[in-house]
Amino acid sequence: MIAVEQAVQAGRAAAALGAVSLEEELALIRRGTEEIFPEEELVEKVVTARREGRPLRVKLGVDPTARELHLGHLIPVLKLRQFQQLGHQAVLIIGDYTATLGDPTGRNKARPPLSHEQVLENAKGYTAQLFRFLDPERTEVVYNGQWFGQMRFHDVIKLLSHMTLARMLEREDFQKRWQGGFPIGLHELVYPLMQGYDSVMVRADVELGGIDQKFNILVGRDLQKEVGMPAQVGVCSPILIGIDGKEKMSKSLGNYIALNDTPEDMYGKTMSIPDELMMQYYELITDVSLAELDSLRRGLADGTVHPRDAKRRLAREIVQRFYGAEAAKAAEAHFDRVHREREVPEDIPEVVLDPGALRDGRIWIAQLLVRAGLAASNSEARRLVVQGGVRLNGQVVTDPELDWLAESGTVVQVGKRRFARIVLKP
């Protein structure tokens, strides 16, 4: 029988339920998960689905709170893709109402509110990026505004009656905020109920999410039981650590690999992750088979595989997943040329500075980085300088207040991978 990982790589496992053995199916579902609860119920659901020929309804909810996604956002999406390839039905919920509220998970203060229009605009970019991995023909897309937008105040009160304050304060993040004297908005207490109610409305058999979503998924189980519906099983993935090796991947921390990064940036950022994170990235992001992963672990442990070689393969695998094999080879060659051979790239983008951007021929280094697209804000630019990550023609900039005398042709470098050539407009 064809190995399940080969079926994943070929993208053909969705043809029918039971295309692989039960053991292989469960092994793939368990891959890269931190917790399945209750696992015995998952096994029962899979066995029943195979016996009855009824695909499981596997739910993933996403809140379009921003336009740019990174690899951390992708983890449950790839798990949803695995379920698709095993023949199950993906149910993608776009949280156009929950996103306006804001998920309080892991936060010590309330999220700033978003308008419904902002959320819908963000959703366009979300779905475009997610369907690079999901099969549209086997994905049911629903917006939770379809039911929340129809609720009357009476319906909201009825939903709230299913939860006690004591139960809600069992959440670790709410406990910390309560004990630390940080305010908790009443609207934040509603969020887990809304996510749980989504599961009722789509009749979810399985819900996917990061391990930080466990409480919300359990609320969904409770609500389904109360209405006499079979309770969903939670399949939770670990939180992906960012390329700094310290904090979870986050755009605000700058330790992320964006889904729309260039192949060169994606390769270079992967090469910067600490060695001890490699296997997590292999397991969660790539399609490398379970047997190969076991062999790789043993090789790294006994010294027969050099960490550098393993990381180069990881970088190729990740770029290939997004851009194909040729782009991965080109990105590796670019990395070797720039970082191993210490050469400046040939195709540096040019940034034109008009006279209005200068004052007496000078420009603040932070503004230069922002205008060059090498920093998202002045504060990020200052941080990059303080960290020693900015160079002008190869010389490290140490003063975040530098008022640079602009010179056409200067190469600005941030980190190891990002370059821009300054051109002065007459």
C-alpha positions as CSV (number, residue, x, y, z in Angstrom):
1,M,0.0,0.0,0.0
2,I,1.2,3.5,-0.8
3,A,2.5,5.2,2.4
4,V,0.3,7.9,3.7
5,E,3.0,10.6,3.4
6,Q,3.4,9.8,-0.3
7,A,-0.4,10.2,-0.6
8,V,-0.1,13.6,1.0
9,Q,2.7,14.7,-1.3
10,A,0.8,13.6,-4.3
11,G,-2.3,15.4,-3.1
12,R,-4.6,12.5,-4.0
13,A,-5.6,11.0,-0.7
14,A,-8.9,12.9,-0.8
15,A,-10.3,10.6,-3.5
16,A,-12.2,8.4,-0.9
17,L,-12.3,7.5,2.7
18,G,-10.2,4.5,3.5
19,A,-7.6,5.1,0.8
20,V,-5.0,4.3,3.5
21,S,-5.2,1.9,6.5
22,L,-6.7,3.0,9.7
23,E,-3.3,3.0,11.4
24,E,-1.8,5.2,8.8
25,E,-4.7,7.6,8.9
26,L,-4.5,8.0,12.7
27,A,-0.7,8.4,12.5
28,L,-1.1,11.3,10.1
29,I,-3.7,12.9,12.2
30,R,-1.5,12.6,15.3
31,R,1.5,14.0,13.5
32,G,2.5,17.4,14.9
33,T,-0.3,17.5,17.4
34,E,0.2,18.5,21.1
35,E,-3.1,17.1,22.3
36,I,-6.2,15.3,21.0
37,F,-9.1,15.3,23.4
38,P,-10.6,12.9,23.9
39,E,-8.4,10.7,21.7
40,E,-10.5,7.6,22.1
41,E,-13.5,9.5,20.7
42,L,-11.4,10.5,17.7
43,V,-10.7,6.9,17.0
44,E,-14.4,6.0,17.3
45,K,-15.3,8.9,14.9
46,V,-12.7,7.8,12.3
47,V,-13.8,4.2,12.5
48,T,-17.5,5.1,12.1
49,A,-16.7,7.4,9.2
50,R,-14.9,4.7,7.4
51,R,-17.6,2.1,8.1
52,E,-20.5,4.4,7.1
53,G,-18.7,6.2,4.3
54,R,-19.5,9.5,5.8
55,P,-16.6,12.1,5.9
56,L,-16.0,13.8,9.2
57,R,-16.8,17.5,9.3
58,V,-13.6,19.1,10.4
59,K,-13.9,22.7,11.5
60,L,-11.2,25.5,11.5
61,G,-12.2,29.0,12.5
62,V,-10.1,32.0,11.4
63,D,-10.5,35.6,12.5
64,P,-9.2,38.0,9.8
65,T,-7.7,40.5,12.2
66,A,-4.8,41.3,9.9
67,R,-3.9,40.9,6.2
68,E,-0.5,39.2,6.5
69,L,-0.3,35.6,7.7
70,H,2.8,33.8,8.8
71,L,3.8,30.1,9.3
72,G,2.3,30.0,12.8
73,H,-1.1,30.7,11.3
74,L,-0.5,28.0,8.7
75,I,-0.2,25.1,11.2
76,P,-3.9,24.3,11.7
77,V,-4.5,25.0,8.0
78,L,-2.0,22.2,7.0
79,K,-3.7,19.9,9.5
80,L,-7.1,20.7,7.8
81,R,-5.4,19.9,4.5
82,Q,-4.4,16.5,5.9
83,F,-8.0,15.7,6.9
84,Q,-9.1,16.7,3.4
85,Q,-6.6,14.4,1.8
86,L,-7.9,11.6,4.0
87,G,-11.3,12.2,2.4
88,H,-12.9,14.3,5.1
89,Q,-14.9,17.5,4.7
90,A,-13.1,20.8,5.6
91,V,-15.3,23.5,7.2
92,L,-13.6,26.9,7.2
93,I,-15.3,29.5,9.3
94,I,-14.4,33.1,8.6
95,G,-15.1,34.9,11.8
96,D,-16.4,38.1,10.4
97,Y,-18.3,38.6,13.8
98,T,-15.8,37.1,16.2
99,A,-13.0,39.1,14.6
100,T,-14.8,42.4,15.5
101,L,-14.8,41.2,19.1
102,G,-11.2,39.9,19.2
103,D,-10.0,36.6,20.6
104,P,-8.7,37.3,24.2
105,T,-6.6,34.2,24.2
106,G,-3.1,34.8,25.6
107,R,-3.6,38.6,26.0
108,N,-3.3,40.7,29.1
109,K,-5.5,43.4,27.7
110,A,-8.5,43.7,25.3
111,R,-7.8,43.8,21.5
112,P,-8.6,47.0,19.8
113,P,-11.9,46.7,18.0
114,L,-12.1,46.3,14.2
115,S,-15.0,47.4,12.1
116,H,-16.9,44.8,10.1
117,E,-15.7,46.4,6.9
118,Q,-12.1,46.1,8.0
119,V,-12.6,42.4,8.8
120,L,-14.3,41.7,5.4
121,E,-11.4,43.4,3.6
122,N,-8.9,41.4,5.6
123,A,-10.8,38.2,4.8
124,K,-10.1,38.6,1.1
125,G,-6.4,38.2,1.7
126,Y,-6.9,35.4,4.2
127,T,-8.8,33.2,1.9
128,A,-6.5,33.9,-1.1
129,Q,-3.5,32.7,1.0
130,L,-5.3,29.7,2.6
131,F,-6.5,28.3,-0.7
132,R,-2.9,27.9,-1.7
133,F,-3.1,24.8,0.5
134,L,-6.7,23.8,0.8
135,D,-8.8,22.1,-1.9
136,P,-11.6,24.5,-2.7
137,E,-13.9,21.7,-3.9
138,R,-13.6,20.0,-0.5
139,T,-13.8,23.2,1.6
140,E,-17.1,24.5,2.9
141,V,-16.6,28.2,3.6
142,V,-19.0,30.0,5.9
143,Y,-19.1,33.3,7.7
144,N,-20.3,33.3,11.3
145,G,-22.1,36.5,10.6
146,Q,-24.7,34.3,8.9
147,W,-26.0,33.4,12.3
148,F,-24.7,36.0,14.7
149,G,-26.0,38.8,12.4
150,Q,-29.5,37.4,12.8
151,M,-29.5,37.1,16.6
152,R,-31.9,39.2,18.7
153,F,-31.0,40.3,22.2
154,H,-33.1,37.5,23.6
155,D,-30.9,35.0,21.6
156,V,-27.8,36.5,23.0
157,I,-29.0,36.2,26.6
158,K,-30.0,32.6,25.9
159,L,-26.4,31.9,24.7
160,L,-24.9,33.6,27.7
161,S,-27.0,31.4,30.0
162,H,-24.9,28.4,29.0
163,M,-21.8,29.7,30.8
164,T,-21.0,30.7,34.4
165,L,-18.5,33.3,35.4
166,A,-16.6,30.7,37.5
167,R,-16.3,28.4,34.5
168,M,-15.0,31.3,32.3
169,L,-12.4,32.3,34.9
170,E,-10.9,28.8,34.7
171,R,-9.2,30.1,31.6
172,E,-5.5,30.7,32.4
173,D,-5.3,34.0,30.6
174,F,-8.4,35.3,32.4
175,Q,-7.1,34.1,35.7
176,K,-3.8,36.0,35.2
177,R,-5.6,39.2,34.3
178,W,-8.0,38.9,37.2
179,Q,-5.3,38.3,39.7
180,G,-3.1,41.0,38.2
181,G,-5.7,43.6,38.4
182,F,-6.0,43.9,34.6
183,P,-9.5,44.7,33.3
184,I,-11.6,42.0,31.5
185,G,-14.3,43.3,29.3
186,L,-17.7,41.5,29.4
187,H,-17.5,41.2,25.6
188,E,-14.3,39.2,26.0
189,L,-16.2,36.6,28.1
190,V,-18.6,36.1,25.1
191,Y,-15.9,35.1,22.7
192,P,-15.5,31.4,23.7
193,L,-19.3,31.0,23.6
194,M,-19.3,32.5,20.1
195,Q,-16.6,30.1,18.9
196,G,-18.4,27.2,20.6
197,Y,-21.7,28.2,19.0
198,D,-20.0,28.1,15.6
199,S,-19.4,24.4,16.2
200,V,-23.1,23.8,16.9
201,M,-24.1,25.7,13.7
202,V,-21.8,23.7,11.4
203,R,-22.3,20.4,13.3
204,A,-18.5,19.9,13.7
205,D,-17.1,16.4,14.4
206,V,-13.6,17.7,14.9
207,E,-12.3,21.2,15.6
208,L,-8.7,22.2,14.9
209,G,-6.6,25.0,16.5
210,G,-3.5,25.8,18.5
211,I,-3.2,24.4,22.0
212,D,-4.1,27.9,23.3
213,Q,-7.6,27.3,21.8
214,K,-8.3,24.3,24.1
215,F,-10.7,26.1,26.4
216,N,-12.7,27.5,23.5
217,I,-12.9,24.1,21.8
218,L,-14.1,22.5,25.1
219,V,-16.9,25.1,25.2
220,G,-18.0,24.0,21.8
221,R,-18.2,20.4,23.1
222,D,-20.3,21.5,26.0
223,L,-22.7,23.5,23.8
224,Q,-23.1,20.6,21.3
225,K,-23.9,18.2,24.2
226,E,-26.6,20.6,25.6
227,V,-28.4,20.6,22.2
228,G,-28.2,16.8,21.9
229,M,-25.5,16.8,19.3
230,P,-22.5,14.5,19.3
231,A,-19.6,16.4,20.8
232,Q,-16.7,17.4,18.7
233,V,-13.1,16.2,19.3
234,G,-10.4,18.8,19.7
235,V,-7.1,18.3,17.7
236,C,-4.7,20.9,18.9
237,S,-1.3,21.8,17.5
238,P,1.7,23.3,19.5
239,I,2.4,27.0,19.3
240,L,5.1,27.5,16.7
241,I,8.2,29.2,18.2
242,G,9.5,32.1,16.1
243,I,12.9,32.2,14.4
244,D,14.4,33.9,17.5
245,G,13.9,30.6,19.3
246,K,12.3,32.3,22.3
247,E,8.8,33.6,21.7
248,K,5.9,32.3,19.7
249,M,6.0,33.5,16.1
250,S,4.6,37.0,15.9
251,K,4.6,39.8,13.4
252,S,4.8,42.4,16.3
253,L,8.0,40.6,17.6
254,G,9.6,40.5,14.1
255,N,10.4,36.8,14.5
256,Y,8.1,35.5,11.8
257,I,8.2,34.0,8.3
258,A,5.4,35.5,6.3
259,L,3.4,33.4,3.8
260,N,4.1,36.0,1.2
261,D,7.8,36.4,1.9
262,T,10.0,36.1,-1.2
263,P,11.7,32.7,-1.7
264,E,15.0,34.3,-0.8
265,D,13.7,35.8,2.5
266,M,11.9,32.6,3.4
267,Y,15.0,30.5,2.8
268,G,17.2,33.0,4.7
269,K,14.9,33.3,7.7
270,T,14.6,29.5,8.0
271,M,18.4,29.3,8.1
272,S,18.4,31.6,11.1
273,I,16.3,29.4,13.4
274,P,18.1,27.7,16.3
275,D,19.1,24.1,15.7
276,E,16.8,22.8,18.4
277,L,13.8,24.1,16.6
278,M,14.5,22.3,13.3
279,M,12.5,19.2,14.0
280,Q,9.4,21.1,15.1
281,Y,9.5,23.0,11.8
282,Y,10.1,19.8,9.9
283,E,7.1,18.1,11.5
284,L,4.7,21.0,11.4
285,I,5.5,22.7,8.1
286,T,6.9,20.0,5.7
287,D,5.7,16.9,4.1
288,V,8.8,14.9,4.9
289,S,7.7,11.4,5.8
290,L,7.5,10.1,9.4
291,A,10.1,7.5,8.6
292,E,12.5,10.2,7.3
293,L,11.9,12.4,10.3
294,D,12.8,9.5,12.6
295,S,16.0,8.9,10.6
296,L,16.8,12.6,10.7
297,R,16.4,12.8,14.5
298,R,18.7,9.8,15.0
299,G,21.3,11.3,12.6
300,L,21.3,14.6,14.4
301,A,21.5,12.9,17.8
302,D,24.4,10.6,16.9
303,G,26.3,13.1,14.7
304,T,25.9,11.4,11.4
305,V,23.8,14.3,10.1
306,H,25.3,17.8,10.4
307,P,22.8,20.4,11.7
308,R,23.8,22.8,8.8
309,D,22.8,20.2,6.2
310,A,19.5,19.4,8.0
311,K,18.7,23.1,8.1
312,R,19.5,23.7,4.5
313,R,17.1,20.9,3.6
314,L,14.5,22.3,5.8
315,A,14.8,25.7,4.1
316,R,14.5,24.1,0.7
317,E,11.4,22.1,1.8
318,I,9.7,25.2,3.1
319,V,10.4,27.3,0.0
320,Q,9.4,24.4,-2.3
321,R,6.1,24.1,-0.5
322,F,5.2,27.7,-1.4
323,Y,7.1,28.3,-4.6
324,G,8.2,25.0,-6.1
325,A,11.5,23.1,-6.5
326,E,13.2,25.6,-9.0
327,A,12.5,28.6,-6.7
328,A,13.9,26.6,-3.7
329,K,17.2,25.9,-5.7
330,A,17.4,29.5,-6.7
331,A,16.9,30.7,-3.1
332,E,19.6,28.4,-1.9
333,A,22.0,29.7,-4.5
334,H,21.1,33.2,-3.5
335,F,21.8,32.4,0.1
336,D,25.1,30.9,-0.7
337,R,26.2,33.8,-2.8
338,V,25.1,36.5,-0.2
339,H,25.9,34.8,3.1
340,R,28.5,32.1,2.5
341,E,30.5,34.0,-0.2
342,R,29.7,37.4,1.4
343,E,28.6,38.9,-1.9
344,V,26.0,41.6,-2.3
345,P,23.0,40.4,-4.4
346,E,22.9,41.4,-8.0
347,D,19.2,42.4,-8.1
348,I,19.0,44.9,-5.3
349,P,15.7,46.9,-5.5
350,E,16.2,50.6,-5.9
351,V,14.6,53.2,-3.7
352,V,14.3,56.7,-5.1
353,L,14.5,59.6,-2.7
354,D,13.1,62.8,-4.0
355,P,14.3,66.2,-2.6
356,G,11.2,66.5,-0.4
357,A,12.4,63.5,1.6
358,L,15.6,65.3,2.6
359,R,16.4,68.2,4.8
360,D,19.7,69.9,3.8
361,G,20.6,66.7,2.0
362,R,20.1,64.5,5.1
363,I,17.5,62.0,6.3
364,W,16.9,60.3,9.7
365,I,18.1,56.7,9.5
366,A,14.7,55.4,10.8
367,Q,12.8,57.3,8.1
368,L,15.3,56.0,5.5
369,L,14.6,52.4,6.5
370,V,10.8,52.9,6.4
371,R,10.9,54.6,3.0
372,A,13.1,51.8,1.7
373,G,10.6,49.2,2.9
374,L,13.1,47.7,5.3
375,A,11.1,48.5,8.4
376,A,7.4,48.9,9.0
377,S,7.7,51.8,11.4
378,N,10.1,54.3,12.9
379,S,10.1,52.4,16.2
380,E,10.9,49.1,14.4
381,A,13.7,50.9,12.5
382,R,15.2,52.3,15.7
383,R,15.1,48.8,17.3
384,L,16.9,47.3,14.2
385,V,19.7,49.9,14.5
386,V,20.1,49.4,18.3
387,Q,20.4,45.7,17.7
388,G,23.2,46.2,15.2
389,G,21.2,45.0,12.3
390,V,21.6,47.9,9.9
391,R,24.5,48.6,7.5
392,L,25.3,51.4,5.0
393,N,27.7,50.1,2.4
394,G,28.7,47.4,4.7
395,Q,29.3,49.6,7.7
396,V,27.2,48.9,10.8
397,V,25.1,51.9,11.9
398,T,25.2,52.3,15.7
399,D,23.3,55.6,16.3
400,P,19.5,55.3,16.0
401,E,19.4,59.1,15.8
402,L,21.8,59.3,12.8
403,D,20.9,62.1,10.4
404,W,22.5,60.5,7.3
405,L,23.9,62.6,4.5
406,A,22.3,60.9,1.5
407,E,24.5,59.6,-1.2
408,S,23.2,58.0,-4.4
409,G,24.2,54.4,-4.9
410,T,24.5,53.6,-1.2
411,V,23.5,50.0,-0.3
412,V,21.3,49.8,2.8
413,Q,21.2,46.4,4.4
414,V,19.0,45.1,7.2
415,G,19.9,41.8,8.8
416,K,21.5,39.2,6.5
417,R,18.8,39.1,3.7
418,R,17.3,42.5,3.0
419,F,18.9,45.1,0.8
420,A,18.0,48.4,-1.0
421,R,20.1,50.7,-3.2
422,I,19.4,54.4,-2.7
423,V,18.9,56.6,-5.7
424,L,18.7,60.4,-5.3
425,K,16.1,62.0,-7.6
426,P,17.4,65.3,-9.2
